[in-house]
């Protein structure tokens, strides 16, 4: 009875090993590819995306219908859904990546030793990037393009819920590679939706994968972080805060807070908790809460927030430190900036946190003491995005402190090596 399952596992393992080997061969070629050739591939892929928009949307409609039928939450469906505007934005992202400076070969530093040795530190590709993601078909293009620009091969494993969409987008990427004369294995989409394929990637495909990037819910990221035998760039949750200080301009604060929560509630940069300085709450709390409620957001607040508007529901202890990914926000009064910083340290996820204030000293205190990958002043947390940072796109956001932190773009997908030039020096014994 178990033989067919065992056969499937062995077959998946063998298939994935071949994927890894092909990626490793492609990575060696990409590391030497000229910038104009890589850019040609990206621009051709962008052109293909626009030309095949109808095909991509038809494929996406199948995924969206299946997600709705299976009862997936609205935030999930929103991340999955594509329209003409979003497809065009994906294509524009590829064009922006093509326009970026090529990091490969950049000299980061150089110096000369007393013995005459000239030493330089130079950017090089990482090698093979494995990307495991769920309901985000745009990741297929973003991750493949960023890896390519940085001279890396990419192995993309999208979830079953976005398989049709990802496959349609991947067709365009392969067309771009062919047009530029680059190996098709430079960007591979794993065709099987078996969980065994993920397990094989986490093992590293016999040394082929150099780093894994997960994009998805908590369960996926936890699995990757626990099982991966290769380095991981990831964040577990996006528990983002916006703190409105007593020194804030209310005309600035209200639209920022509403945007930070409501622009897209299902993204990791959406504000999940609003903290308001009690030194300003009589003037600020009511209009902030009212604006959120009027925008269609459910507000769960402490006693002060409930007093500000009868529509506010009582917040439970579990509502602070929770990633809602829905039009729901927790609201709490705090005793100044230090209390806000302490709350963020206790409940935050070191992802993205913002302060709204006109006091430079308070802003600087917040910046220095909030230990998050992204800290904003007088701006929406929804700017936590590689595209908004001028990176063209991002392969994900990392909250770790080694190598890559914050949006992972082209530069973060490179490593470096030391080049030492001499004139015959030998090291004395």
N, C-alpha and C positions, 0 to 999 in steps of 0.2 A: 504493500500500500504506500510505503514511503519512497519507493524508487523513483517515481516521476518527479516528486518534489526535489529529491537529491539531484536528479538529472538537470532540473531547471536551475538549481543553484550552481552546479558545476558549469553549466552552459553560460549563465550570467557572469560568473567569475572569469571564464575564458574570454568572453566577449569584451568585458571591461578591461582586461589585461591588454587586449589588442588595441582598444581605444587609447589606453595610456601610452603604449609603445609608439603608436602613430603620432600622438601629441608630442612626445619627447623628440621624435625625428623632426616634426614641424617646428618645434621651438628652436632647435639648432639653426634652422634656416631663417626663422623670423628674427633671431638675434642679430643677424647680419643684413637684414633687409633695409634698404635705403628709406628715408623718411617719405620721399615722394611716392614710392611704391605702396607703402602702408596707407598713405593718404588716398591714393587712387582707389584702393580696395574699399575704404570707408565711404568715399563719395559715391562710388558705384553702388554700394549697398544702400545708401540713403536714397539714391535715385530709384532703385528697385523697390524699396518700401513704399514710396509714393505711387509708383506705377502699379503695385500690387495691393493697394489699399483695400479694394473691394474683396479680394481673396482673403486678406488678413481679417477683415471684419466678419466675413462669413464664417471663418474658422473660429473666431472669438465668440460669435453668437452661439455656437455649439457648446463652448465651455461655460458661458454665462448661463445658458438654459439648464445645463446639468447642475451647476452650482446652486441655482435657485430651487431646482427640483429636489435637491438633497438637503435643503433647509439651511444652507450656509448663511451666516449673518451678513447684514448690509455692508459692513466694513470690508468683509472678504470679497463680496461681489464688486464693490467699488474698486478695489485694487486690481481685480481681474479684468474689469470691463475696459474695452477700447472703443474709441469713436474716431472719426476723421481727424479731429483736432489732436487727439492723443497720438495717433499714428504719425501725423505730421511733426509733432513734437519729438517723437522718437527719431525720425529722420533728421530733424534739425540738430538733435543731440549728436548724431554721428558726424554731421558737418562741423559742429563746434569742436568735437574731438580731433577731427582732421586738421583744424586750424590751430590747435595747440602746438606749442614747441615740443619737439621730440626730446624726451628726457634721456634717451639712450646715448651714451657717450659723453654726456655733460661732465665737465670737470668740476667737482664739488670743492676741492681744496688742493693746494700744491705747496710744497716747501722743499727746501734743500738742507741736507745734513752737513755738518762740518767736514765730513769725509768726501763731500762732493756728490753723494747720491741724491738724485732728484726724485721725490716721491709725490704721487698724485692719487687722489681718490676719485674714481670715475663711476658714474651710474651704469648699471648693466641690468638686463631683464632678470626677473626672478626665475622664469623657466616655464612651468606648467601650472596654471591656476585652475582649481576645481571650484565650480560655483553650484551650490545646491539651493534651490529656491522653490517657492510654492506659487501663490496666486498672483505673480507679478510678471506677465509676459514681456513687459518692457525691459526686464533684466536681461532677457536673451540678447537684445541688441546692445544695451549699455555695457554689460559685462564683456561680451565678445569684442566690442569695439575698443574698450579701454585696455583689455589685455593685449589686443593686437597692436595698438599704438605704442604700448610699452615694450613691444617685442616678445610678448609671451604667447604661448598657445593656451587655449581655453577649452575646458571640458564642462559643458553645461548640462546640468540635470534638473530640468523643471519638473514640477509636480504634475500628477495626472490631471488635476483640475485645470491646468493651463496648457495641456499638451498640444491641442490643435492650434492654439494661438502661437505658441513658441515654435512649433514646426513651420508654420507659415512665415514667421519672421526669420527663422534660421535659413530658409531657402534664399532669402535676399542677401544674407551675409555670405553664403557660399557663392552666390553669383558675383559678389564684390571681390572675393578672393580669386575666383577664376579670372575675372577681368584684369586683375593686377598680376596674374601669373604666380600667385602664392599658393601654397599647398592647402587643399580643402580641409585637411586635418588640423589646420590652425585654429578653427573654431568648430568643435564637434558638439552636437546635441545628442545626448544619450537617448536612444529610441525606446528602451524599455522603461516602464513605469514601476517596475518591481522595486521594493524596498531593499532587496539584496544588492541592487546596483549602488545604492547609497552606501551600504556597508562596505562594499569593495572600494569605493572612492575614499572612505574614511581610513581604510588601511593604507592608502597611498598608491595603490596599483603597482606594487613591486618597485617602489621608489620613483615612479613616474611623476607623481603630483608633488609639487613643492609647497603649496599652501591651499587651504580650503576657505571659502567664503560662503557662509550660510545666509540666506535671505528668507525669512519666514517667521512663523509664530514661535512662541516660547518652547514648545515641545521639540520642534525641529532644531532650534539653536542649542537647547540643552543636550540633545542626542549628539550633535556634532561636537560640542565642547567636551562631552564625557568620553566619546568613543574615538575621536580623531587621533591618528598616530602621526600627523603632520601638523605644522603650525596653522592656527585659525585666526582670521580677522572677523570679528563679530561683535554684536551687542545683543544682550539677552532681552532687554525690554527698553522701551522709550518712555520712561516715566518723567515727563518734562514739566517744569514749573515756570510760571510767570509771577514775579513778585512786583507789586505796585507799591512803591515807596511813598512816604509822605511828601517827598520832594518831586513827585511826578506831575506832569501836565495832564490833566484829565482829558483834554481834547485829543491828546496823543494816546493816552492809556486805553480809552474805550475801544477805538477801532483796532488797536494792536491785540488786545485781549480777545475780541471776537474773532479776528482773523486767526490768531494762534490756536484757537480751539476749533473753529467751524469751517475754515477754508476746505480742509479735507480731514475728517476726523479719524480716518483709518490709517494715516501715515505715522511713522515712528516719531516725527517731529511735532506732532500735535500736543499742545499743552493739556495736561491731565489734571493739574492742580493750580488754582489761583490763590496766591497769598497776598493779603492786603495789610499794609501797615495800620495798626489800630490808631496811630496818631493822626491818621487822615480818614478813618473809616466813615465819619459822619458825612463828609463831603464826597467820598469816593465809592464806598461800598455799594450803596443803592444804585447809582447809575451803571456801575460795572455789572452787577448782578442782573439788573433789568435788561441791559443790552444783550446779555447772553440768553436770557429767557425769551426775549422777543425774537431772537435769531433762531429759536427752535431748540435750544440746548436745555437739557435737564440739569438743574443745579442742585447739588447735595452739599449743604453747608453746615457750619457750626451754628450756635445760637444767634450770633450777630448776623450771620448771613440770612438765617430764617426770619429775623426781625426786619431785615431790609426789604423783603418781598414775601408775601404769603405763599407764593408759588414754589418757594425753595423747600426741598425735602431735607429731612434730618440726615446728616452724614454719619455713617457708622465708622468705627476704627479701620475697617477694611477698605474704606473708600480713599484713604490717603496712602499713597504708594501703590495705587492700582493703575494699570494701563487699560483704560476703558475701550479705546479704539472705536468709540461711538459718540454721538452728541450728548455726552454726559461729562460734567466737570465737578470736581470737589473744590470747595471754597473755604478758606479759613483766615481768621485774623491772626496776625503775628505781632510781636512787640519789637518792631524795628528790624533793621537789616540783619543784625546778628541772629535774631530768632528765626528769620527766614533762612539764613544760611544753615543753621542747625537743623531746621526741618528738612531742607533739601539733602543734607548729609545723611539724615536718618532714613528718609523715604525715597530719595531719588535713585536713578540708575546710572549716573555719570554720563548721561547722553547729552541733553541740551537743556539749559536753563537760562532764563532771561530776567533782567531787572528793568523797570521803567522808572526813571528818575531824572531830574534836572540837576541833581547835585553830583558834581564830578567826584568828590571825595567818597560819597556813598557808592557810586558806581565802581570806583577803583577797588574799594574794599570787597565788594561782591565779586569782581573779576578775580582778584587774588585768592579769595578764600573758597570759592565754589569750585570743587575739583571735578569738573565735567569736561567732556571732550569738546563741547561747544558752549560758549558763554556769550550771550548777546546783551546789548544795552540799547534800550529804546527801539526794539525791533521784534517782529514776530518770530516765535520758535519754528514756524513753518519754513524759515530760511535754512533749516538744517538739511541741506541738500547740496550734493557736489556740483550740480548744474548751476545753482544759485551762487556758489563760491567761485564760479568761473572755470570749473574743471571740465566743462562739457557735459559730464554725467558722473555718476559714482557707481562703484561696484557694490557699495554698502557703506555703513557707518560703523566704525570700530570704537569701542570704549576701553579697550586694553591700553596699556602704556608702553608697549614694546613695538618698535618699527612704525606701525601705522595707527593713528588715532584721529577720530573724526571722520569726515568723508574720505573714502578710499578712492582716489583718482589715479591718474596716469603716473605721477611721481611716486605714489605709495605702492605701485605695482612694480617698482624697480628695487634692486639691491645695489651694492657697489663692490668694486674690487680696488685693490691698491696696485698701482703701476710704479715700479721702481726702475729708474734708468741710471746706469752707471757708466764708468769709463775704464773698467778693469779693476774695480775695488774688490778686495778680499778681506774677510773678517779676521782680525788678528786673534791668535789663540790665547 
